[in-house]
Amino acid sequence: MGMLETRLLHFKNVYIISLNEGIFPKGKPAPSFIPYSLRNGYELPTIKHQDSIFSYYFHRLIAGAENITLLYSKQLSDKSKGEKSRFISQLEYSPKYTNKNISLQFKLFSRNSEPISIIKDDALLEKIKKIFNCKILSPSAISNFNECSLRFYFKYIAQLDEPKQLTEIPSEGEFGSIFHEAICSIYKPYTNKIIDKNLLQEILKKEDTIDQCIYEAMAKVLSLEINKSNISGYNVLIFRTIKKYITNTIQKDALDDNFTIISLEEKTSVELTLNENISITIGGYLDRVDLINNKIRIIDYKTGKPKNQITLIEDLFYSNKKENFSHVLQLLTYCYLKDKTANKTDVLPELRYIKQFNTKSNDCIFLDHVPLNSYYTSVKPVFEKMLIELISDIFNKEIKFCQTEHTQRCEYCSFAIFCR
């Protein structure tokens, strides 16, 4: 029952939940085109008036009750800072509630939730096999399972929809998609051609072409009609930022003279037989594949913070450390896929963090502080063995889907609410 529905009603026992500051009373006024100063000057209703009304509703409701239970949460959320409502503080310090016939008791309740785990019974195992019998297992899905198998279950097995938040600014994923779309459009006319410094300088001079590619990428990703004549507001900042990152990318490429872009957003897949009963397809899209110095170079663009230094290949799998090496795991999985079709040509993995770009940055993966300049000769045997073991655990009946022990990995997880 809402607070408004309690008017003119009296109850012997009253329970009020979510009595947090910012929820009851609300911390923000109702939207209005009339500013607060004018509303106050002309004695129109303001936030103070709204607070007074809810104060009246609250004290009138509890006035005739014998037992009152007020509950508030100390957990932080989008709507609450974990503070108790001012009305609770009024009860604590008001002389009206200090007589001997009124007893105030304050108790703290903590929820000791048990870790969530999903047992793989025969029905669930059959469902998993059926899903990946007709669906490609992507490197990002493998990385999800490695970080938190429960998140993998929610997203790929239970297939729960991730909540979409309506915001005025693009998300990190949308920002990355705009960059990917734009750089792909810019480089597409030059695929399978030898690219040198002179050609890259010519590309940089074609500002109108670069601008148009960015406009089209923003329109596609943000589902907006954006062009040079109507772009405004925050979209101008997005445009300028993306253009700066693209300029840095091209300047970075100019340091590698004479290379060939083989493909952009290449779709690749490999059949993997785990045992006589289970055969799956691993696959995904490679951001960019180059041929340089008789090596195949796989470039993976990232928008996050650089996390490209590991001590051992084993650290990528089931790591008990707090560090998250998902970027390296995904890129080496792409290398594994490409290696199966590269005709024994060595594969060079390269992570490019576009927000950290400068011409002096090093994009290699570092293995014990040594640049990893070769997938095939350096890490292939160990990585492939552990990758197959990791994938096999998805179908292992003895291994449950469990939530991760490292709660910092839950910070941006869409399913974190289930584990709290």
N, C-alpha and C positions, 0 to 999 in steps of 0.2 A: 504494500500500500504506500502510495506516495504521500508526501507531507501535506499537500493541498487536500487530499481526500480525508485527512484526519480532523478537519475543522468541524466543530460542534459535536465531536465524538469523544467519549471518555473511556479509558481502558484501565483495568486493574494492573496488568503487566504490559510494559512497553519495552520493545527492543528496537534500537536504531543502529543500523550498520553503516559502515563507511562514513563515520562521523569525523572526517579529516578536513583540515583547513584547505580550502580550494574546491572542495566538493560540497560541503555544507558548513557555512554558506559558500556560494560560488565566489571565486576570486576575481572573476572578470565580469564587467557589465555587459548588458545585451548590446549587440552591434547597433550603431546609430550614426547618422550623418551629422548630428548636432554635437559639437565638442562639449567636453565636461564643463568648461568655464561658462559657456552660454546656458547650459542646462541648469547649472547652479545659480547663475545670476537671475534667470527668469523663473526660478523655483520649480523647474521641471524635475521629474524623478531621476535620481542618480544612483550610483552604486551604494551610497549610504542609505538611501531609501529602500533599496532591495535588501540590504543586510538587516534593516530594522523590521521588515516584514517577516523574514525568516526567523529572526530572533523571537518575534511574537508567536509564530507558529510553534517553535520549539518549546518555549516556556509554558505556553498554554497546554500543549500536549502532555507534558510531564507533571503539570500542576495537580491533576486529580489521580495520578497513578500511585500505587502502593510499592511496586517493584519496577525499577528502571534499569535496563542494561544498555550501556552505550559502548559500541565497538568501533575501534579505528585501527588502521594498519600502519605499521612503521616502514612498510616496503615502498621504495621509490617507484613511481610510474609516471606516465605522461600527464596524468591529471592530478597527482598528489606528490608532495615532497616528503611524505611520511610524518607530517606534523598533526597532532590532535587539533580538533576544532576549538576555536576560541570559546565556544559554548561549554565545553568540558572544563576549561580553565575558570570560567565564571562560576561553575558549580563548586569548584575547589575552594575558591577564595571569597565567595559571596557570604555575608553574614546571615543571609536568609536561610542557609542550609547548615548552620552550625549548632542548632538546638539539639537537645538530647534525643528527640524523637526521630531524627533523621540520621541515618548511618551511611557514610560514603566509603566505599571500598574500591581500591584500584588494583587490578591484577594484570599480569603480563602472561600472555599465552604464546608459546612458540610451537611451530609446526615442525616436528621431526619426521620429514618425509623419507620414506625408504627409496633407495635408488631404483629407477625403473628398468626393467629388463623384459624382453619379449622372447619367450621360448619358441624354438622352431619345431613345431610338431609336424606330422606328416602332411597335414592340409596346408600349412604355411609354406613348407618346403616345396610342395607341388606348385603353389602359387608363384613363388620366386622363380622356379624353373620356367613356368609358363610366361611370366613377364619378360624374362631375358632371352626367351626362345624367339620372340618376335620384336625385341627392342634392343638397340645397341647400348652396350655399357660404355659410357663416356669416361674420359680421364677425370672430369670433375666429379662424377658419381663415385669413382674409385677413391678419390681424395676425400669425399664426404664420408665414406665408410671407414676410411683410415682415421679420420679425425674424431668421428662420433658415429658409431654404428646405429645408434638409436635415431639420430637425425636422418641417416640413410634410409632406415625403415619407414619413418614418417613420410619422407619425400618420394621415395621410389617404389616402396612396397605398398604401404597404406595409401599412397598417392593423395595425401592431404594437400589442399590448396594453400599456398603461402599468402597471408594477408597482404593486400596491396594498399599502401598508404598514399593518399592524395597530397602531394606537396607542390609548392610553387617552383621548386628548383629540382633539377634532375638528380636522380640517385647516382651513387657511384657506378652502378652497372650501366645505367643509361649514358653517363658521361663516357665510359669506356667504349660503349657501342658506337657513339657518335664519332669518336676518334678512329675506331676500326673501319667504319663505313667510309669516312673521308679519306684516310690514307690508302685504302684499297682502291678507291675511285681514281686517286691521283696517280698511283703506280700502275694501274691496270693497262694503260696503253703501252707500257714499256716492258711487259712480261716477255720472256724468251729473247731479250735483247741484251747486249753487253752494255753495262752502265758504268760510266766513268765520271770523274769530277766535273768535266765540262758539261755533260748532259744534266747532272744534278743542279749545276748552277743555272742552266737554262730553265729547268723546272721551277726553281725558286723565283725566277724573273716573271713567270706566268702567274701573277697574283690573282688575276681575274678567274683563271681556271681553278686555282686553289680555293678561292672564296666560294665559287659556285659549288664545288664538291662539298664544302663544309655546310653550305645552306641546304643542299639536298640531303646530306646525312642528318642534320638536325630535324628537317621536315619528316624524314622517314622514321626516326627513332622516337621523336616527341609527338608525332601525329599532328603536326601544325603546318600551316602554310607560311613558310618563312622564305624571304628573299631579300635582296639588297634594299629594296624600297620600303619594306614594312617591318624590318627587324627593329626591336626596341626593348627597353628595360633590361631585365636580367639576361635575356637571350644575347644581348650585345656582349656581355661579359663572358658568356659561354663561348661565343664565336671567337673572341679575341684570345681566350685561353687555348682553345683547340688549335687555332692558327699558330700560336706560339709553339705548342708541342709538335705540330707538324713541321714547322720550320726547323726546330731542333732535330727532329728525326732525319730530315733530308741532309742537314749539315753533318749529322753523325755518320750517315751513309757515305758522305763524301770522303771520309777518312779511309774507307775501304775501296780502293780504286779497282776497277775492272771486276765486277761481279754480275751475275745474271739472276734475275728474279724468275724462278721456275713457275711458281704459282702463288696465288693469294686466296686465303680462305678455302684451302684445298680440303675436300672431304676424303678421308681415308679410313679404312677399316681392315681388321684382321680376324680371321676365324681362330678361336682357341678351344682346343679340346682338353677339358679338365680330367675327365675319366670316360669310361665307355658309355655312361648315361647322360653326361652333361657336356654340351658343346655350346659356346656362346660367341658373340661377335663384339669385339672391342673397337671403338672408333670415335672419331671426332673431327673437328675442323682445325687445320693448321693455319695460324694467322699469316705466316709468310714462309716460303721455302726458297732459299737462294742456292746458287752454285758458286762457290768461291774457293780458289786454290785447290780445285779438284775434290772438294768436300761439299757435302750437302749441309747447309746451315738452316736450322729451324729457329725462327725468331718468334717469341711469344711476348706480346705487349701486355703490360700490367699497369694498373692505375694505383695500386697500393704502395706500401713502404717496401723497400728492398729487403728480401729475405732469401739471399742466394748463397749463404755460407753455411756449409755443413761439415762435420768432422768425419763421419762415416756414412756410407750409403745406408747402413742399417738404421741410422737415425731417422730416416724418412718413414719407417714402418713401425707402427705401434709404439711410437716414442713416448717414454714417460716424462720427457722434458716438457717445459712450458712452451718452448718455441714451436711455431707452426711452420712447417716446410712444405705446405701444399703447393706453392708455386713451382718448386723444384720437382716435386713428385709428378705433377701434371706435365711439365715440359719433358721430363725423361720418359714418361709414358708415351708422349707424342713421338719421341725419338725411337722408342721401341716399335711403334707402329710403322714409322717411315723406314726403319732399318729392315723390316721384313720385305719391303718392296724396292729397296735402293740398290739392288744388285751388288752387294758387298762394298758399296761406296761408304766411306766413313761419314758419320753424322756429327755435326757440331751443334750443341745446344746453346741458345743465347736468350737470356731474359732481358727485356728492355722495360725499365720502369719509367714511363713517360713523364711523370711528375718530378723525377730526379734527374732529368736529362741535362747533360752538358757534354761538351766534346771530350772532356777528360774522364768521363765515367767509364767504368769497366763493367761490361754486361755478362761476363762469364759466370758460370756457377763455380764456386770455390769449394774444393774438397780438401779439408785440412789445410786451408790457406793457399792451396795450389790451384791455379785455374784449370778447369776441366775442359780441355780442348778437343776431346774425343769421347764420344759415347761408346763406339764399338770396341775400342781397344782398352779403355780405362775401366768402365764400370758395367759393361753389358752382362757378363756372367752372373755377378752377384745381384744386380738389379732385376734381371729377368726372373731369376729363381725366387726372389722375395716378392716380386709383383704377382707371379702366378700363385704363390702361397696365400697372399692377401686376397686375391680374387676367389680362390678356392674356399676361403673361410666364409664367404657370403653364402655358400651352399652347404656349409658344414653344419650338420644337425646338432652337434655337440656345443657349438658356439652361439651364445645368445646375442641378441641385439641389445646393447647396454649403453647407457649415457656416459659421456666422458667424465673423467675425474678433474679435468682442467676447466674450471668454470669460466675462465677468460675467453675460451673458445665459444661460449654461449652468448657473448655480448651482442652479436649481430645475428644470432640464429632466430629464424622465424618461429621455431617450435619450442623456444626456451620456456615458454609459459607452462608447458606440460611437466617440466622438470623442477619447478620451483616448489 
